[in-house]
Amino acid sequence: MSFDSTSPWRNHIFSALVGALGSGARRSRQRPRRHARAGLLGIDHLIERLEDRRLLYATLIAQPTFMIDNLRGAGPLQSSTPPTTAFTPAQIRKAYGIDSLLASGNAGQGQTVAIVDAYDWPTATTDLHNFDKQFGLRDPSFTKVNQTGGTSLPASAPPFTWGLEEAIDVEWVHSIAPKASIILVETNDDTIANLIQGVQTAAHLPGVSAVSMSWGFGEFSGETSLDSTFQTPSGHNGVTFLAASGDSGAPGLYPAFSPNVVAVGGTTLILNSDNSYKSELGWSGSGGGISLYESKPPYQRTNPDVSFDADLMTGVAVNDSYDFGASTPWVQAGGTSVSCQCWAGLIAITNQLRVANGGTTLDGPTQTLPALYNLYSDPATYSLCFHDITTGNNGFPASPGYDLVTGIGTPKANLLVPALAQFNQPDTIPPTITATADKTTLWPPNGKLVPVTVTGTITDPDS
């Protein structure tokens, strides 16, 4: 998660850290403190630099003061209306082809996305309603629960930390899949034990088909023992787990490194004047790299798997009155928090289509991830379904095909979502069918036109 003032150009907001920057040295003997990382406030300066794969730890606390060096004119950090420089839901949906899905009636209806974050966002219902009102969206079915699924909520988030994270997460899942239900699972704090419990609870909730995690930890030697957390519970409909890859460049974060999780990186999105897609760059903050501990799954991947707009300079509008006050609740936000939630919305729409066609919701490790790489492996479907991002750098360079900045690339959702919806769907056409056709034809004996009914069988040659 990153956020900025009403003008995104060259703001240096570097006096606040939100979360840990990483995981400890590759050869470090220091015992790390496990705190979740939700991102940075600002993008041009990092308080800590990542060198020689040494990663430092910090508690998940944002400092309440900021330094802003705005070369295009100073502006307030927050405002009473959405920043004019921030992308709106309509702009993002048009850029990635999501608008055509919504226009055809595919908006995630019947699906539930569970978002796992720490602490309570007390103004959630009001802020979401005001966000929806601003952008012409209907309020979704929205529920908050604690890390065990109960209704007794945890303490409110410290200012400028998890409340803002939750605002980004909820508002942008809803922006992409407006008719999906949303459950916000709020854990007691940002420690790994409580967040993992929140994920377990989220995955077991009835009807949940996507679990999103806009946070992470630097890699640690015991992480593989947690990978089973990110699997569909026995007897539950298929669940896809998604995680932000990180906002500090290489090497990235766990659980995005888990082979059971769709890791979502970030780009810099550039639009044409009519808000259509023009181009993208790999974002310098996009987490990415090769795991120190995870084995390669059957499909080829490292981190991230896919990407979406995340650059603070091309960020999105967010309403958060808890942190910024009821009179000036609007900020411009960025980071892989945004990209992760947008992909969660796309998975909800995909699952809606699958169920409508008589199928089941996607299981992340055995269906969603293999399907993405299956589409990537065929040059024809790859170019149809994805934007291949070939420029940009996060410590690794973006390049044609898969790279450690943007993964496979960003979605052409109008083509990608239907393709994912068809993956491993049962064949609904029997191998042999009887077909009847009525037509009018010329009857040779008398030269008159007469109605004729033709009946025959058609056999699938591949059956």
N, C-alpha and C positions, 0 to 999 in steps of 0.2 A: 504494500500500500504506500503510495506517495501522494502528496497533494500540494496545491499551489494556489497562488492568488488569482485574481480575475484576469491577469495576463500571464501566459505561461512562459514568455520568452526570457530565458537566461536568469530565472530566479535562483538565487543561491540560498536555500533554506537549509543550513547545515548544522544548526545548533541543536537539533533534536534527532535522537535515534529512536526508532520504534523496533525493539527486538534485537536479537542477536544477529551478528553479521556472519556467523559461521560455526564451525565445528571443532576447532582445535587443530593442531598441526598434524600432518600425516605421521610424523614420528614423535609428536609431543607426548609427554608423560603427564601433562597437566590434566587433572580430573575436571571435566567441564560441568557447568551448571546448565541443566536442561530447561531452557526457556524458549518459548515459541517466538519466531521472528515474523512480524507482520509487515516489515518494510522500512523504508526511509522517508523522512520528510525532506524533500529536495532531491535533485539528481546530479548537479554539477560537481559537488564536492562530497566525498565520503569522509566521515570522521575517522574511520579505520580503513586502511588499505589492505587488500588481500594479496599477499606475496608469498611465493614458495608454498602455496596451499596451506599456509597458516591462517586459521580463522579464529577470530576473537569472539568472546561472549559478552553479552550485556543483558540486563533485565529489560523486560518489555515495558518501558516507560518512556513516554514522549515528554521532552522539556516544553514548558508552556511559552517559551519565547523563541522568536525566529529572526534570522537575518535575511533581508531581502535586498538583492541588488538587481533592480529591474532596469535594463538598458533601454527599454521602450516606454518608460513612464511608470512611476510608482503607482501602486494601487493597493487597496486593502486586501488582507488575506481572505476575507469572506465578504459576501454581499447579500443584498436583499432579493436579488434575482439571479438566475443562473449566469455564470460568466459567459460573455459572448464568445470567448475563445474555446469554451469547452464543447465537446461533441455532445449532441443530444441523442436520445434513443433512436429517433427517426434517421439521423445521419449514419449512425453505426449500422442500423438494419439495412439501409440502402447500400452502403459500401460493401457489405459482405453477402448481399443477396438474400438476407433474411426477410426482407419486406415481401418478397413474392411468396414465401412460405406462409406468412401471416395472411396475405390476401387470399390464399386458397383455403383458408380455414384451419391451418396447422399452427397452433399457438401453444402447444404443450398441455392442452386440456386432458384431464384425467390422470396426469402425472404429478408426482410430488418430488421436489428437490429439498434435501436437508442440508443446511449450512451449519458448519460447526465452528464456533468462535468462543472466546473467553469473556467472562463477565457479562453483565446485563447492559443492554442499550435501552434505557428507560423511555426514550421518546420514539421508539420504533414505529408504533402504529401511526402516530401523528406525522412523523417525517415521511413515511412511505406514502401516506395519503396525500400530503402536499406535493411530493415528487410526482405522483400519478396525476394529480390535478393539473400541475404545470405542463405536463407532456401529453395530456389527453388519454391517459391509461385508466382502466378500471382497477379498483383495488382488488388484489387477489385474496384467496383464502390464505391467511397468514397466522401462524401460531408460534409462540415461544415456549420452550420447555427447558428444564435443567439437564445436567449431564446424565441423569438416570431416567429421564423422560417425565419427571414430575412437573408440577406447576409452580413450585416454590422456587423463585428465581434467585440467582446469585447476587452478590454485591454489584453495584454500578461500576462501570469501567472507570479507571483513572482518566482524567481529561486528555483528549487528543490521542487516544490509543485505540482500544478495541471498539469503542462506540462508533468511531469513524470507520473502522474496518467493517463493522456490521452494517453500517449505512451503505457503504459501497456494495457489499455482497448482496444484500437483499434487494436493493434498488436495481442492480444490474442483472441479476437473474431474472427479475420481473420484466425488465426492459426487453430481454431477448425472448422469453417465453411468457407472454402476458397472462395466459390462462392456466399456467401451472400453479399448483399449490406450493407454498413455501413453509417449511418448518425451520426455525432458527434454534439450534441446540446451543445453549449458553453454559459453558463449563465454569467451575468454581474459580479457576484462575488459569494462567497460561503455562502451567507445568505440563510436561509430557504425559504424566500419568492421567491427569484429568482430561486433557484433550483427546487422548486415545480412548478413554472411557466414553467421551462424548461421541466419537466416531462409531464406536460399537453400538451405542444407543441409537444413533441416527440410522445405521444400517438395518436395525431390527424394527424400526417404526413401520407400521402397516402402510403399504403403498409407495414407500420411498423407492425411487429408481435411480437417483443420482445423489451422491454425497460430495459436497465441495469443501475444500480446505484451503483457505487463503492465508496459510501460515506454514512455517517449517522450522526445522532444526538443521544445523550442520550435521554432516554424516558422523556416525559413531559406530564402534565395533559391534554393538549389540542390536543394530537396527533391523537385521534380518529376522530377529525373533518377533518383530512387530508386523511383518509383512502379511501374516495371516489375518490381521485386523481388516485388511482391505480386500476381503473376499465376500461374496454374497452369502449371508447366513443360510444355513440349511432350512429348506422349506419356504424360503422367501423368494419373491419375484427377483429377477436379475437386477443387480445394483452396479453402477459404474462409479468409481471413486476418482475424483479429480483434485489435483493440488497445484498451487502456484509454484513455479520453479525458482522464484526468488527475484529480488530487485537489486542485487549487488554484482551482477555479472557472474563469471565463472568462479567457483565450480557449481553452485546451486545448492539445493536444500533437500532434506528428507522431510516428508514422505514422497516428494516428487520423484526421488530416486528409486522408490519401490517399483519392482516390475509389475505390481498389481494395480498401479495408479497411473492415470493419464496425467502426465506432467505438462503443464501449460506455460510456455514462455511468452515473451513480449516483443512487440514491434513498434515502429513509428509509422503511423498511418497517414498517408497524404491523399486528399480528395481533390477531385475536379470542382469547378465552380458550381456545378449542379449537384454536388454531394455524391457523385458516383466515384467508384474506386479509381484512383490514378496509379499509386505505387505504394510500396512499403520498404522500410529498412529494418534490419535486425536492430533491436534496441540495445544500447550499451549496458543497461541494467538487467537484461534478461538472464536469469540463472541458467547455467548449462554446463555440462561436463560429463566425465566418465566416472562412475561410482568406484569408490575404494573397496566396497564390501559386497555389492550385489552381483550375482551371476547373471549372465545374459539370458533372457527368456527365449523361448523358441522363435519368436519373431525378432528381427534386428532392431535394437533401439539403445539409446543412451538417455540423455536428459537435455532438453525437453522432448516431448513427442510432437506437440503442435504448438501454435502460437495464436495471438490475437493482439490488437492494439493495446499497448501498456505504457508507452512513453508519457511522462507527465506533460511534456510540451504538446502532445496531441491527446490530452486526457479528456475525461468525461465529467459531466455535471453530477453533483451529489448534494443531497439535502440532509443536513445533520444539525438540528437545533440543540441537541444535547451539548455538543462541544462548542458551537459557534453562536448560540442564542437564537431565540425565535424571530428576531427582527433581521438577522443576517445569517441565515442558515446555509447559504449556498457556497460551495467551493468547487474547484477543479481538481479532480483526483486522477491518479494514474497508478501504475505498478501492475505486477502480475496478479494481484488481487482482482483487478478488473477483468483481465483476460481469462482467468480461471472461471469466474462466475458466468461470463458470456458463453464459454464452452459448456458449462453445466446447463445453461438454458437450451443450447443446441441439442444436447443429449436428451433433454425432456421432450423436445419436439420430435426427435428421432423415435423415441419410445412410444410417443403417442401414435405415430404412423405405423409402427410395428404392431401395436395392439389392435389398431383399426383394421389392419390387414389379416387379423387372426393369429398373429405371432405373439412372442413374449418380449419383455423388456430385456435390454442388453445386459449381459454379465461382463463386467469390466475386463478381468484378466483373460477370459476365454473367448470373448466376442468383440468388445469395443476395440481393444488394442490390436488384436489380430486383424480386424476389419480395416482399421486405419492403415496398417502397414501393407495389407493386401491391395488396397487401392493405390498406395504409393508404389508398389512393385510393378504395376502395369503403367507404362508411360502414358498411354491414352487416358486411362481413368485418372491418373495423377494430375495431368494438365487440366482435365475437366473439373476436378473436385477441389483443387488446392491452388493458392497463389504460392509459387516457389520464390522464397525470399533469398536473393543472391548477394546482397550488399549489407554492410553493417558489421559490428564487432562487439563482443562482450569479453574479450580476452581470447576468444576463438573467432575466426572469421565466418561470416555467413557465406554460403557458396551454393552452386546449383545442386538440387537434390537435398538430401538430409544434411543438416549441420547442427552444431552444438549451441547455436544462438536461437534458432527458430524451429528446430526439429523438422518435421515434414513441411511445415508452412502454415498459412492461414486459410480459413475455409471459404470456398465458394458455396455458401450454404444451400442455395437453391438446387444445386446438383449433388453436393456431398450428403446432405441429410437423407434424401431418398435412397442414395446408394447404401448408406449405413443401415437404413431401415430394411433393406432387402437382404442383408448379410445373414446367412444361415437360416433363412426363413424356410419353413416346410413347403414343399412343392404342393401347391393347391390344385394343380391340374393333373388328373389321372393320366396314366400312360396311354390309354385308349378311350376315346370319346365318340359318341354318336352325334353327328351333326345333321341338321335338316335345314334346307334352304328353299325358299319359295321364290320363283321368278316367272316372268312371262317370256315365252319363247315362240318361235315360228314353227307351226306343226306342218311338216312337209306334205302329208297326203292331201290336205285341202288348202294349204297356204294361208291358214288363219293363225292369228295370235291366240294362244291358249295358256292358262296357268299351269305350271308344272311344279311338283314338289320332289326334291331330290334328297334322299337319305343315304348316308354312308358313314364309314368309320375313319377316324384319323388316329394314327399311331405315332407316338413320339419316338423317333429313331434312336434317341439316346436312352430309352427306358430299358 
